[in-house]
Amino acid sequence: RNYMLTPFDLTYLEDAFQGNRRLVNGIIELFLKQSPDYCAILESRVDAGELDCLHTVAHTLKSSVKMLGLKDTEYLVLGIETRSKFSENTSELPGMVYELVYELKRAHTALSLYLSSTNEAGEFNSEVA
């Protein structure tokens, strides 16, 4: 069986919502809906050279990235936020943004698969995995 390394960890959400699958899935669905927009905004700001504007998007992303336990993504978001806000090491920002967009897309795919493989009761569907 192929155990793909999942970029997310739902422990925090499951604790916060006491295992309420509908609420946990609601947060995931919201991320799935918003994430492509964030990616588009990040890329267009980099393309326009608006590196000083990246921190607002990064700040907005911070809470959902934290809630979904996206560890690889979290340090990138924090790094982008501080560099953009305080104009430090800004030459690193474009590369970090493209890496973040890649990680967000990877999380989007993994979370979509996760949602489609959990049934209404929230049981993990092992036949799909």
Secondary structure per residue as TSV (DSSP state, phi and psi in degrees):
chain	resnum	aa	ss	phi	psi
A	1	R	-	360.0	138.1
A	2	N	-	-90.4	105.7
A	3	Y	-	-92.3	99.6
A	4	M	-	-78.4	139.7
A	5	L	-	-68.4	116.5
A	6	T	-	-84.8	134.8
A	7	P	S	-77.1	-5.5
A	8	F	-	-115.8	162.6
A	9	D	-	-143.7	114.3
A	10	L	-	-91.6	10.0
A	11	T	H	-53.7	-48.0
A	12	Y	H	-59.1	-48.3
A	13	L	H	-64.5	-42.5
A	14	E	H	-63.9	-36.3
A	15	D	H	-68.8	-48.1
A	16	A	H	-59.7	-38.6
A	17	F	T	-102.5	17.1
A	18	Q	T	45.8	44.9
A	19	G	T	74.2	10.2
A	20	N	-	-70.4	102.1
A	21	R	H	-60.0	-37.6
A	22	R	H	-64.1	-41.1
A	23	L	H	-69.5	-43.0
A	24	V	H	-60.1	-47.5
A	25	N	H	-64.3	-31.5
A	26	G	H	-62.7	-41.5
A	27	I	H	-65.7	-41.4
A	28	I	H	-62.6	-45.4
A	29	E	H	-61.6	-39.0
A	30	L	H	-62.1	-44.6
A	31	F	H	-60.7	-43.9
A	32	L	H	-62.1	-34.5
A	33	K	H	-74.6	-41.2
A	34	Q	H	-87.0	-31.2
A	35	S	H	-53.5	-44.6
A	36	P	H	-60.4	-35.6
A	37	D	H	-65.0	-44.2
A	38	Y	H	-60.6	-42.7
A	39	C	H	-59.8	-45.1
A	40	A	H	-63.3	-42.8
A	41	I	H	-63.9	-46.9
A	42	L	H	-57.9	-47.9
A	43	E	H	-64.9	-40.8
A	44	S	H	-69.2	-33.3
A	45	R	H	-67.4	-39.8
A	46	V	H	-65.5	-45.6
A	47	D	H	-60.4	-34.5
A	48	A	T	-85.2	-1.9
A	49	G	T	72.1	18.4
A	50	E	-	-89.1	62.0
A	51	L	G	-69.1	-25.3
A	52	D	G	-75.5	-8.8
A	53	C	G	-98.5	-5.8
A	54	L	H	-67.1	-29.5
A	55	H	H	-64.5	-28.6
A	56	T	H	-67.1	-41.8
A	57	V	H	-67.3	-44.0
A	58	A	H	-60.1	-41.7
A	59	H	H	-62.8	-42.1
A	60	T	H	-63.5	-38.5
A	61	L	H	-71.4	-25.5
A	62	K	H	-53.2	-46.1
A	63	S	H	-67.1	-43.2
A	64	S	H	-69.2	-35.8
A	65	V	H	-63.0	-40.8
A	66	K	H	-67.2	-47.7
A	67	M	H	-60.3	-37.7
A	68	L	T	-86.7	3.1
A	69	G	T	61.5	37.8
A	70	L	-	-85.6	78.6
A	71	K	H	-58.3	-46.5
A	72	D	H	-61.7	-32.7
A	73	T	H	-81.5	-32.8
A	74	E	H	-60.5	-45.1
A	75	Y	H	-68.6	-30.9
A	76	L	H	-66.9	-45.6
A	77	V	H	-59.7	-46.1
A	78	L	H	-63.7	-41.9
A	79	G	H	-63.4	-41.2
A	80	I	H	-67.2	-42.8
A	81	E	H	-60.0	-50.0
A	82	T	H	-68.4	-42.5
A	83	R	H	-62.6	-41.7
A	84	S	H	-71.1	-42.7
A	85	K	H	-67.4	-41.3
A	86	F	H	-105.6	11.5
A	87	S	T	47.9	48.8
A	88	E	-	-110.4	135.0
A	89	N	S	45.8	45.0
A	90	T	G	-65.8	-20.0
A	91	S	G	-64.1	-20.9
A	92	E	G	-81.0	-15.7
A	93	L	H	-61.3	-48.4
A	94	P	H	-55.8	-46.6
A	95	G	H	-61.5	-40.9
A	96	M	H	-66.3	-37.8
A	97	V	H	-65.2	-44.5
A	98	Y	H	-65.4	-34.5
A	99	E	H	-66.7	-41.3
A	100	L	H	-62.9	-44.5
A	101	V	H	-59.8	-42.8
A	102	Y	H	-59.6	-46.9
A	103	E	H	-64.4	-39.3
A	104	L	H	-65.2	-38.5
A	105	K	H	-68.3	-37.8
A	106	R	H	-64.6	-42.6
A	107	A	H	-65.4	-39.2
A	108	H	H	-59.9	-47.2
A	109	T	H	-62.4	-48.2
A	110	A	H	-63.7	-42.0
A	111	L	H	-71.8	-33.1
A	112	S	H	-63.4	-45.3
A	113	L	H	-62.5	-41.6
A	114	Y	H	-60.6	-47.1
A	115	L	H	-61.9	-42.4
A	116	S	H	-72.9	-16.0
A	117	S	T	-102.7	2.8
A	118	T	B	-106.8	131.7
A	119	N	-	-85.8	-174.2
A	120	E	T	-55.0	-40.4
A	121	A	T	-75.1	-8.4
A	122	G	-	85.1	12.4
A	123	E	-	-77.6	139.2
A	124	F	B	-75.4	129.3
A	125	N	-	-85.0	97.5
A	126	S	T	-68.2	-23.7
A	127	E	T	-65.8	-31.6
A	128	V	T	-77.8	-35.8
A	129	A	-	-67.0	360.0
